Amino acid sequence: MKHHFVMSLTAIILVTSGIFCLHSYGRPFDLRTTVRCPVEEHDGTDYQVKIVLDGEDILNSPPEGLWSIATEWKKSWPSGWIHAGPTEIEHVGDWTILRGKLETPAGSWRLSDSYRPEGNVIKCIRRFIWDGADTAKCVTLSIRFQCRGRGSKAVLPGIIYHGNPSGARSGRVPVYSGEPGQEAIYEEHRFPMPYASLEWSASGNLQGVALHSLPSPVPFGNRFDQWWSLGLIAKEQGTELVLLSGPCASNGKRSVVKALQRSFVTYDNAYINVPPGAIIEKTFYLQAYKVPGEGSGFQQATRTSLEIFRPWSLEEMPAFGRIIEDKYRYAKTRWYQDGDIAGFKKYPDRNYFVFGWCGQAAALGYALQVLADDLHDPDALKMAIRSLDFLSTAEFYDEGFYTWYDFKQKKWQQGGRRPELLSQGQAMLNFANAIRTGRAKGLDVFRWERFLRRACDFHAKRILKDDWKPLSTNQAFFIAPLCSAYKLFGTEIYRRAAVKAGSVYASRHLSMDEPYWGGTLDASCEDKEGAFAALQGFMALYELTREPKYLKWAEHACDVVLTYMVVWDIDMPPGRLRDHGFKTRGWTAVSVQNQHIDVFAVLITPDIYRLGQYLNSDELKKIAILMYRSCGQLIDPYGSQGEQPYHTNYGQHSKYTQRLKSNDLDGLRGNYVEEWTVFWITAHFLNAAAQFKELGINISD
């Protein structure tokens, strides 16, 4: 008979204005965790561990034993598993320590787990000591806990969002349906927030669990730069949350990693060879919680990850003033003017002004108005005015307005085969902000107003049609400019279209059956920019109407955005990132397809800060400032900055792709691609700085 070591999580729930709150930014909560000692029975053989929520066991150690170690490597996967359970228990202060041995043909492992409640999680430090006489070869260590929940409603930040249903159609992303036998296990350094979570329905209620990790390279790894791996394994009767000492699996294949934009590469022989007397430790956290609404389970794991890592220290991060000075200096190198044709080039060596997304040609028409006095350059305001005067001449066609202008051929054109709708929405918001500030400065904004009215008329009427069914979240970028245009002009159809679009996207995304997606033009999948589009739109609707539902929707979208934010400083192997002492906190992964980090989230930071103001959350405000300032790293003496730091085993630039197709990962992680310097990398910093200044933030420090 087995003893049961029971950890009981008892949640005291506060209900405010009819909204269920378990743990929310800046709001009152009380989440108490208690540990009950096990009942010791002398005729038993070992102990088991259970996490109990309101009297129901939610997480359990596996029935075969708390500890599992693989002693062989066969068919590209751990084999020869041996299991054991604790036979001793000790209480030291608020720690509960379980000890035991695991016998293998080559010798004994001494094992211990030390558990302690911390806030709304149970912290554990697992210790492995190899007592064998010789090196234990081809070993895989593990941490395994099982829940009764099943299905695809899992979040592995930056990697999987409820199975990635939208990205799955492309064949380029990790997928997870929760069908028995599926494995979704990835290197810890791939996770912006290192947790694996699942939500499910049980007896009419929603429940959730999460396994959080303190990430680390694994000692004695057989592969160079081998780390622990984290993820889920779908079982017949539930789901297993796992940490392994290296092996990775995804999309029905074992020993693979998502190293290319379109595919996976082989990652075999990720075992360890442990010398006699070696001690290996791993810290992790177990969390169980009630889920207040469908699609919200990940929010509690996300907030817990922020509490565990508390990433907002600004020590050694670049200052606002220096970043703005550097970025403005570089922005001027992209200025082009030939008579009335004037604007900021998307590329350093090509003849295009481009609205929105990568080009952001209209962004500085707003930003330089606000920053002109801080920049101490009389040309700043002139460039803002001249650029918008010209861009307001953009030609319209049956899909809206053209987003590309070739200033050598003097021709407006479409950027590709499909209309860049998200770029149109982003450009319209640039114009709306510029008109608002331009009116306050007494500038002549007639041409800007004429252009924005025409764009809003076109897209508002299109959105209000009965057959409007946006493919992805990308058209949420129209909500904020339509709200702003309604404030500027009082045109009712702008408000109606914004409200309709917000309601459509809330109905599609809040449940996470269709996670936010499609906000990037080069990836049709779940991404942070899709979530940002919704966050920006929901915030604009709240500011227009002050209806609480929009604030709740914005909080949900913001939490998805934050799952892409790196909350820890990822240790790097030798390479350019380590050369710079690069800190990853505050940078964000791009999408479940393009798994590198970039500085795009700089543009999101003012919205996160404003949400923090509305929710009275100092944490959100600190996160916003961290994200901006941290992304000021890697700026070179010219003020330029590349797009793609490689924090994980992923490479997108052509200089790496051929090697990766040959499964050669050496020299990839920890490197940096600085050749791709499209203008958004500059414009977003100045755009966000202007917004922060309008919010009253000191940007001169």
PEWO-V918137 format. One record per residue. N is the residue number from 1. RES is the residue in one letter. PSI is psi in radians with two decimals (* if undefined). D_FIRST is the distance of its C-alpha to the first C-alpha in Angstrom with 2 decimals. Layout:
n:res:psi:d_first
N:RES:PSI:D_FIRST
N:RES:PSI:D_FIRST
This chain:
n:res:psi:d_first
1:M:2.37:0.00
2:K:2.48:3.82
3:H:2.73:6.75
4:H:2.05:9.65
5:F:1.86:13.06
6:V:2.16:15.44
7:M:2.16:19.12
8:S:2.11:21.31
9:L:2.03:24.73
10:T:1.99:27.16
11:A:2.28:30.52
12:I:1.96:33.74
13:I:2.31:36.06
14:L:2.35:39.83
15:V:2.07:42.12
16:T:2.17:45.64
17:S:0.61:48.34
18:G:0.10:45.81
19:I:2.22:44.11
20:F:2.18:40.38
21:C:2.18:39.75
22:L:-0.89:36.48
23:H:1.94:37.84
24:S:2.64:41.40
25:Y:2.13:44.11
26:G:0.14:45.95
27:R:2.73:44.76
28:P:2.43:42.93
29:F:2.80:39.18
30:D:1.87:36.33
31:L:1.83:32.90
32:R:2.42:30.52
33:T:2.26:27.19
34:T:2.59:24.78
35:V:2.19:21.60
36:R:2.35:19.10
37:C:2.60:17.06
38:P:2.75:13.27
39:V:2.10:11.70
40:E:2.18:10.71
41:E:2.14:8.34
42:H:-0.37:9.65
43:D:0.05:7.20
44:G:2.97:4.82
45:T:-0.68:6.57
46:D:3.07:7.98
47:Y:2.69:9.14
48:Q:2.84:10.52
49:V:2.34:13.97
50:K:2.47:15.52
51:I:2.11:19.18
52:V:2.25:19.92
53:L:2.03:23.51
54:D:0.79:24.74
55:G:-0.03:21.41
56:E:2.27:20.55
57:D:2.24:18.30
58:I:-0.79:20.84
59:L:2.38:19.59
60:N:2.55:16.18
61:S:2.66:15.20
62:P:2.59:14.92
63:P:-0.46:11.85
64:E:-0.20:12.70
65:G:2.70:12.60
66:L:-0.57:14.70
67:W:2.41:17.36
68:S:2.28:19.42
69:I:2.28:22.60
70:A:2.39:25.12
71:T:0.03:27.04
72:E:2.93:29.83
73:W:1.91:32.37
74:K:2.48:33.47
75:K:0.74:35.59
76:S:0.59:36.00
77:W:2.68:32.35
78:P:2.51:29.30
79:S:3.06:27.64
80:G:0.83:25.36
81:W:2.41:22.38
82:I:2.42:19.59
83:H:2.70:16.37
84:A:2.88:14.15
85:G:2.87:12.13
86:P:2.55:12.95
87:T:-0.12:12.05
88:E:2.65:14.72
89:I:2.50:16.04
90:E:2.50:19.65
91:H:2.14:21.90
92:V:1.85:25.53
93:G:-2.22:27.83
94:D:0.22:26.58
95:W:2.50:24.52
96:T:2.15:20.75
97:I:2.23:20.06
98:L:2.39:16.96
99:R:2.71:17.47
100:G:-3.04:16.34
101:K:2.64:17.96
102:L:2.06:18.49
103:E:2.30:20.19
104:T:2.89:23.04
105:P:-0.45:25.73
106:A:-0.15:28.14
107:G:-2.95:26.17
108:S:2.52:23.53
109:W:2.25:23.04
110:R:2.24:22.16
111:L:2.58:20.72
112:S:2.58:20.49
113:D:2.26:20.49
114:S:2.01:22.59
115:Y:2.47:22.47
116:R:2.36:25.20
117:P:2.35:26.53
118:E:1.81:30.10
119:G:-2.12:31.97
120:N:0.39:30.38
121:V:2.88:28.09
122:I:2.07:25.19
123:K:2.48:26.55
124:C:2.43:24.53
125:I:2.01:25.83
126:R:2.32:23.93
127:R:2.28:25.08
128:F:2.19:25.16
129:I:2.14:26.67
130:W:2.03:27.75
131:D:0.11:27.93
132:G:2.82:29.33
133:A:-0.48:32.78
134:D:2.98:34.32
135:T:2.26:34.36
136:A:1.99:31.36
137:K:2.68:33.24
138:C:0.74:32.63
139:V:2.52:29.54
140:T:2.11:28.19
141:L:2.74:25.97
142:S:2.78:24.18
143:I:2.16:22.79
144:R:2.25:21.01
145:F:2.50:19.93
146:Q:2.50:19.81
147:C:2.86:21.32
148:R:-0.24:21.97
149:G:2.57:25.66
150:R:2.91:27.83
151:G:-3.04:31.50
152:S:0.01:34.28
153:K:1.03:34.50
154:A:2.58:33.62
155:V:2.09:35.72
156:L:1.76:35.84
157:P:2.32:38.92
158:G:-0.08:42.02
159:I:-0.92:40.35
160:I:2.30:38.87
161:Y:1.75:39.66
162:H:0.76:37.95
163:G:-0.13:38.42
164:N:0.99:42.05
165:P:-0.58:43.60
166:S:-0.80:47.17
167:G:-0.45:47.00
168:A:-0.53:45.27
169:R:-0.39:48.63
170:S:-0.37:50.16
171:G:0.23:47.75
172:R:0.07:47.89
173:V:2.81:44.77
174:P:2.52:40.98
175:V:2.73:39.51
176:Y:2.03:36.11
177:S:-0.24:35.60
178:G:0.14:31.81
179:E:2.45:31.86
180:P:2.35:28.74
181:G:-0.30:29.19
182:Q:2.45:31.56
183:E:2.31:31.26
184:A:1.61:33.21
185:I:2.20:32.81
186:Y:2.73:35.74
187:E:2.46:36.89
188:E:-0.62:36.27
189:H:-0.12:40.01
190:R:-0.33:40.71
191:F:2.10:39.11
192:P:-0.80:41.53
193:M:2.04:38.58
194:P:1.39:35.46
195:Y:2.75:32.87
196:A:2.23:31.36
197:S:2.78:30.93
198:L:2.45:30.28
199:E:2.64:31.12
200:W:2.89:30.34
201:S:2.36:30.79
202:A:2.06:28.03
203:S:0.69:29.05
204:G:-0.06:32.54
205:N:2.77:31.64
206:L:2.37:31.71
207:Q:2.79:28.95
208:G:2.68:29.00
209:V:2.76:27.09
210:A:2.51:28.47
211:L:2.00:27.54
212:H:2.60:30.29
213:S:2.56:31.13
214:L:1.75:33.35
215:P:2.63:35.18
216:S:2.60:36.03
217:P:2.61:37.30
218:V:2.33:34.73
219:P:2.61:35.57
220:F:0.51:36.54
221:G:2.49:37.05
222:N:-0.51:38.63
223:R:2.66:40.83
224:F:2.39:43.37
225:D:0.78:42.29
226:Q:2.31:38.72
227:W:2.89:36.53
228:W:2.68:33.00
229:S:2.67:32.70
230:L:2.48:31.20
231:G:-2.63:30.58
232:L:2.61:28.67
233:I:2.15:27.24
234:A:2.25:27.30
235:K:2.95:24.38
236:E:-0.70:24.36
237:Q:0.14:22.09
238:G:-2.63:23.14
239:T:2.46:24.43
240:E:2.25:23.22
241:L:2.24:25.02
242:V:2.61:25.57
243:L:2.31:27.38
244:L:2.72:28.37
245:S:0.73:30.52
246:G:-0.74:33.49
247:P:2.47:33.07
248:C:2.65:34.70
249:A:2.60:34.91
250:S:2.62:36.87
251:N:0.69:38.63
252:G:0.11:36.85
253:K:2.46:37.67
254:R:2.68:35.67
255:S:0.92:37.20
256:V:2.72:39.88
257:V:2.69:41.13
258:K:1.48:43.64
259:A:-0.20:46.50
260:L:2.75:49.48
261:Q:-0.63:50.90
262:R:-0.09:50.63
263:S:3.11:47.84
264:F:2.82:44.98
265:V:2.83:45.29
266:T:2.43:43.09
267:Y:1.23:40.76
268:D:2.90:39.26
269:N:0.66:37.65
270:A:0.98:36.01
271:Y:3.14:33.64
272:I:2.70:33.68
273:N:1.88:34.56
274:V:2.09:32.95
275:P:2.79:34.78
276:P:2.42:33.22
277:G:-0.03:32.23
278:A:2.51:32.37
279:I:2.22:30.51
280:I:2.31:29.96
281:E:2.60:28.93
282:K:2.25:28.56
283:T:2.33:28.81
284:F:2.97:27.70
285:Y:2.41:27.27
286:L:2.38:25.04
287:Q:2.34:26.78
288:A:2.49:26.06
289:Y:2.74:28.89
290:K:2.50:30.62
291:V:2.10:33.54
292:P:-0.45:36.76
293:G:2.70:38.53
294:E:2.29:38.29
295:G:0.07:38.96
296:S:-0.01:38.38
297:G:-0.69:34.78
298:F:-0.42:36.02
299:Q:-0.66:38.21
300:Q:-0.66:35.45
301:A:-0.64:34.06
302:T:-0.78:37.69
303:R:-0.59:38.41
304:T:-0.69:35.27
305:S:-0.71:36.41
306:L:-0.66:39.75
307:E:-0.66:38.17
308:I:-0.79:36.11
309:F:-0.39:39.16
310:R:1.22:42.01
311:P:0.04:44.49
312:W:0.16:47.77
313:S:2.36:49.29
314:L:0.09:52.84
315:E:2.27:53.46
316:E:0.08:55.44
317:M:2.54:55.72
318:P:2.57:59.27
319:A:2.71:61.27
320:F:-0.93:62.53
321:G:-0.73:66.15
322:R:-0.73:65.81
323:I:-0.81:63.91
324:I:-0.76:66.53
325:E:-0.81:69.40
326:D:-0.77:68.00
327:K:-0.63:67.20
328:Y:-0.69:70.59
329:R:-0.73:72.35
330:Y:-0.62:70.66
331:A:-0.66:71.25
332:K:-0.42:74.97
333:T:-0.27:74.87
334:R:0.01:73.86
335:W:2.37:76.77
336:Y:2.38:79.40
337:Q:2.32:82.57
338:D:1.61:85.56
339:G:-2.21:87.75
340:D:-0.24:85.79
341:I:2.03:82.91
342:A:2.48:80.42
343:G:-3.10:76.71
344:F:2.24:73.76
345:K:2.51:72.94
346:K:-0.75:69.48
347:Y:2.73:69.96
348:P:-0.39:71.97
349:D:0.31:73.91
350:R:2.77:74.12
351:N:1.00:76.41
352:Y:2.39:74.11
353:F:2.37:73.40
354:V:2.19:70.17
355:F:2.56:68.82
356:G:-2.95:65.15
357:W:-1.81:62.06
358:C:-0.38:63.09
359:G:-0.81:66.74
360:Q:0.71:66.73
361:A:-0.52:70.54
362:A:-0.16:70.91
363:A:-0.69:68.32
364:L:-0.19:70.73
365:G:-0.53:73.29
366:Y:-0.91:71.14
367:A:-0.74:69.59
368:L:-0.41:72.87
369:Q:-0.78:74.49
370:V:-0.62:71.87
371:L:-0.08:71.69
372:A:-0.80:75.41
373:D:-0.60:76.18
374:D:-0.46:73.27
375:L:-0.29:74.33
376:H:0.76:77.93
377:D:1.98:79.29
378:P:-0.33:81.93
379:D:-0.28:81.02
380:A:-0.90:77.52
381:L:-0.63:78.74
382:K:-0.75:81.33
383:M:-0.70:78.74
384:A:-0.84:76.58
385:I:-0.83:79.58
386:R:-0.67:81.00
387:S:-0.79:77.71
388:L:-0.57:77.07
389:D:-0.73:80.71
390:F:-0.81:80.43
391:L:-0.44:76.93
392:S:-0.07:78.03
393:T:0.13:80.32
394:A:2.43:77.38
395:E:2.57:78.27
396:F:2.68:76.49
397:Y:-2.89:75.70
398:D:-0.01:73.79
399:E:0.25:70.34
400:G:-2.24:71.32
401:F:2.66:72.88
402:Y:2.51:72.91
403:T:-0.10:70.64
404:W:2.47:72.34
405:Y:2.16:75.86
406:D:1.87:77.58
407:F:-0.12:80.12
408:K:-0.76:82.15
409:Q:-0.15:82.58
410:K:1.01:82.69
411:K:2.26:80.43
412:W:2.48:77.53
413:Q:2.93:74.90
414:Q:2.57:71.38
415:G:-0.39:68.80
416:G:-2.74:67.34
417:R:-0.46:67.01
418:R:2.62:65.24
419:P:2.41:66.39
420:E:1.36:64.57
421:L:-0.73:63.73
422:L:-0.58:61.39
423:S:-0.63:64.18
424:Q:-0.78:66.61
425:G:-0.76:64.34
426:Q:-0.70:63.88
427:A:-0.68:67.64
428:M:-0.66:68.42
429:L:-0.68:66.30
430:N:-0.81:68.20
431:F:-0.73:71.46
432:A:-0.77:70.31
433:N:-0.69:69.37
434:A:-0.67:72.63
435:I:-0.76:74.70
436:R:-0.85:73.09
437:T:-0.60:73.80
438:G:-0.71:77.13
439:R:-0.75:78.39
440:A:-0.50:77.56
441:K:-0.07:79.56
442:G:0.41:82.47
443:L:2.80:82.15
444:D:1.80:83.63
445:V:0.28:80.55
446:F:-0.84:82.44
447:R:-0.65:81.58
448:W:-0.75:77.92
449:E:-0.71:77.82
450:R:-0.77:79.57
451:F:-0.81:77.06
452:L:-0.71:74.00
453:R:-0.78:75.41
454:R:-0.73:76.01
455:A:-0.76:72.51
456:C:-0.69:70.90
457:D:-0.81:73.14
458:F:-0.90:72.09
459:H:-0.54:68.33
460:A:-0.79:68.14
461:K:-0.66:70.00
462:R:-0.78:67.80
463:I:-0.59:64.55
464:L:-0.10:65.91
465:K:2.60:66.58
466:D:-0.48:64.44
467:D:0.23:63.47
468:W:1.97:62.16
469:K:1.54:58.74
470:P:2.43:57.92
471:L:-0.81:55.94
472:S:-2.97:53.89
473:T:-0.04:53.62
474:N:-0.56:56.70
475:Q:-0.03:59.11
476:A:-0.31:57.37
477:F:-0.15:59.68
478:F:-0.32:62.49
479:I:-0.91:61.04
480:A:-0.82:61.95
481:P:-0.58:65.51
482:L:-0.68:66.17
483:C:-0.78:65.07
484:S:-0.70:67.26
485:A:-0.62:70.16
486:Y:-0.71:69.92
487:K:-0.62:70.30
488:L:-0.69:73.21
489:F:-0.29:75.11
490:G:0.34:73.80
491:T:2.07:73.56
492:E:-0.62:71.32
493:I:-0.41:70.11
494:Y:-0.77:68.51
495:R:-0.80:66.32
496:R:-0.72:65.52
497:A:-0.70:64.56
498:A:-0.77:62.30
499:V:-0.75:60.52
500:K:-0.82:60.10
501:A:-0.73:58.72
502:G:-0.75:56.23
503:S:-0.69:55.00
504:V:-0.81:54.69
505:Y:-0.61:52.60
506:A:-0.74:50.34
507:S:-0.48:49.68
508:R:-0.56:48.80
509:H:-0.44:46.77
510:L:-0.54:44.95
511:S:-0.25:42.21
512:M:0.19:41.85
513:D:-0.53:42.06
514:E:1.54:45.11
515:P:2.72:44.61
516:Y:2.36:47.84
517:W:2.90:49.65
518:G:0.31:53.00
519:G:-0.03:54.49
520:T:2.45:55.50
521:L:-0.32:58.28
522:D:0.26:56.83
523:A:1.99:53.28
524:S:1.34:52.47
525:C:3.14:48.92
526:E:2.30:46.77
527:D:2.81:48.42
528:K:-0.52:48.98
529:E:-0.52:52.63
530:G:-0.77:51.83
531:A:-0.65:49.62
532:F:-0.70:52.47
533:A:-0.76:54.94
534:A:-0.76:52.92
535:L:-0.86:52.41
536:Q:-0.75:56.14
537:G:-0.79:57.07
538:F:-0.67:54.78
539:M:-0.75:56.00
540:A:-0.70:59.59
541:L:-0.67:59.04
542:Y:-0.77:57.53
543:E:-0.45:60.50
544:L:-0.70:62.87
545:T:-0.42:61.43
546:R:0.42:59.10
547:E:2.21:56.77
548:P:-0.50:53.19
549:K:-0.61:51.63
550:Y:-0.59:53.24
551:L:-0.70:51.77
552:K:-0.72:48.27
553:W:-0.73:48.97
554:A:-0.66:50.31
555:E:-0.70:47.20
556:H:-0.86:45.06
557:A:-0.67:47.41
558:C:-0.72:47.54
559:D:-0.60:43.77
560:V:-0.78:43.96
561:V:-0.79:46.80
562:L:-0.42:44.78
563:T:-0.36:41.93
564:Y:-0.16:44.58
565:M:2.30:45.45
566:V:2.16:44.15
567:V:0.02:42.50
568:W:2.74:42.09
569:D:1.86:44.44
570:I:2.16:43.47
571:D:2.35:44.06
572:M:2.57:46.66
573:P:3.05:47.51
574:P:2.36:51.15
575:G:-3.08:53.46
576:R:-0.62:55.77
577:L:-0.70:53.23
578:R:-0.59:52.17
579:D:-0.58:55.87
580:H:0.02:56.34
581:G:0.64:53.32
582:F:2.33:52.28
583:K:2.23:49.75
584:T:-0.27:47.95
585:R:2.26:47.01
586:G:-0.31:48.93
587:W:2.84:49.80
588:T:2.46:48.53
589:A:2.69:47.40
590:V:-1.04:49.76
591:S:3.03:47.84
592:V:-0.22:45.07
593:Q:-0.91:47.80
594:N:1.57:49.68
595:Q:0.87:46.97
596:H:2.99:49.17
597:I:2.72:49.92
598:D:-3.08:53.31
599:V:0.21:55.32
600:F:-0.60:55.74
601:A:-0.20:53.61
602:V:-0.70:56.47
603:L:-0.42:58.12
604:I:-0.35:55.08
605:T:-0.69:54.95
606:P:-0.60:57.57
607:D:-0.71:55.74
608:I:-0.71:52.47
609:Y:-0.78:54.47
610:R:-0.67:56.08
611:L:-0.69:52.78
612:G:-0.64:51.63
613:Q:-0.79:54.72
614:Y:-0.56:54.05
615:L:0.06:50.40
616:N:0.77:51.31
617:S:1.84:48.97
618:D:-0.53:50.02
619:E:-0.80:47.18
620:L:-0.69:48.71
621:K:-0.70:52.13
622:K:-0.66:50.92
623:I:-0.76:49.21
624:A:-0.79:52.51
625:I:-0.74:54.51
626:L:-0.84:52.05
627:M:-0.74:52.21
628:Y:-0.93:56.00
629:R:-0.66:56.52
630:S:-0.65:53.85
631:C:-0.09:55.46
632:G:-0.06:58.65
633:Q:2.75:57.32
634:L:0.13:58.91
635:I:2.25:62.29
636:D:3.09:64.96
637:P:-0.39:68.41
638:Y:-0.18:69.91
639:G:0.09:67.40
640:S:2.84:65.79
641:Q:2.38:62.11
642:G:2.93:60.31
643:E:-0.47:57.90
644:Q:1.50:55.00
645:P:2.37:52.92
646:Y:1.68:50.16
647:H:-0.22:47.02
648:T:-3.05:44.74
649:N:1.27:45.11
650:Y:2.32:47.66
651:G:2.34:51.41
652:Q:-0.44:53.94
653:H:2.61:57.28
654:S:-0.43:59.12
655:K:-0.32:59.25
656:Y:-0.41:55.51
657:T:-0.66:54.94
658:Q:-0.73:56.37
659:R:-0.71:54.25
660:L:-0.60:51.12
661:K:-0.34:51.87
662:S:0.26:51.64
663:N:0.43:48.20
664:D:1.80:49.82
665:L:-0.15:48.09
666:D:2.36:49.63
667:G:0.11:51.79
668:L:-1.14:50.69
669:R:2.32:48.17
670:G:0.01:49.99
671:N:-3.06:53.34
672:Y:2.24:55.64
673:V:1.99:58.11
674:E:0.03:61.08
675:E:-0.52:63.63
676:W:1.77:62.72
677:T:0.88:64.32
678:V:2.76:64.98
679:F:-0.37:66.40
680:W:-0.50:63.38
681:I:-0.43:61.94
682:T:-0.82:64.91
683:A:-0.68:65.62
684:H:-0.64:62.16
685:F:-0.77:62.40
686:L:-0.66:65.80
687:N:-0.86:64.89
688:A:-0.66:61.80
689:A:-0.70:63.78
690:A:-0.73:66.39
691:Q:-0.71:63.79
692:F:-0.71:62.29
693:K:-0.73:65.81
694:E:-0.41:66.38
695:L:-0.04:63.15
696:G:0.24:64.64
697:I:2.40:62.59
698:N:1.92:64.49
699:I:0.19:64.86
700:S:-0.30:67.34
701:D:*:64.84
